[in-house]
């Protein structure tokens, strides 16, 4: 490497990569590839869990 050039620290590179979601946000059950419900960039185990999560978020915001 030439003078003045530095390599990007590995911490910055790792920070840019998002962690993979492994559990449902509503019920915290492990996600199974066969049954995954994806909405708004998040994964849920079923549509019912997604709806429950929305209801909790609305009641918590009030």
C-alpha positions in Angstrom: 0.0 0.0 0.0 1.1 3.5 -0.7 1.7 6.0 2.1 -1.4 7.8 3.2 -3.7 5.0 2.2 -5.3 2.9 5.0 -7.5 -0.1 5.0 -11.0 0.2 6.3 -11.2 -1.3 9.8 -13.1 -4.6 9.9 -15.4 -3.2 12.6 -16.9 -0.7 10.1 -17.4 -3.4 7.5 -19.1 -5.7 10.0 -21.3 -2.8 11.3 -22.7 -2.2 7.8 -23.9 -5.8 7.6 -27.3 -6.3 9.3 -27.8 -9.2 11.7 -30.2 -11.8 10.3 -33.4 -12.1 12.2 -34.0 -15.6 13.6 -37.0 -15.1 15.8 -40.5 -13.7 15.4 -40.8 -10.2 16.7 -44.3 -10.8 18.2 -43.9 -14.2 19.9 -40.1 -14.7 19.8 -40.5 -18.2 18.3 -37.8 -19.4 16.0 -38.6 -18.7 12.3 -39.0 -21.6 10.0 -38.2 -21.3 6.4 -41.5 -23.0 5.4 -43.7 -20.5 7.3 -42.4 -17.0 7.3 -44.5 -13.8 7.0 -42.5 -10.7 5.9 -43.8 -7.2 6.3 -42.2 -3.8 6.5 -38.6 -5.3 6.5 -39.3 -7.6 9.5 -40.1 -11.3 9.8 -43.0 -12.9 11.7 -43.9 -16.5 12.1 -47.6 -16.0 10.9 -49.9 -13.3 9.8 -51.6 -13.5 13.2 -48.4 -12.6 15.0 -47.9 -9.7 12.6 -51.4 -8.4 13.4 -50.8 -8.9 17.1 -47.6 -7.0 16.9 -49.3 -4.1 15.1 -52.1 -4.0 17.8 -49.5 -3.9 20.6 -47.6 -1.1 18.8 -50.8 0.9 18.4 -51.9 0.5 22.0 -48.4 1.3 23.2 -48.3 4.5 21.2 -51.6 5.9 22.6 
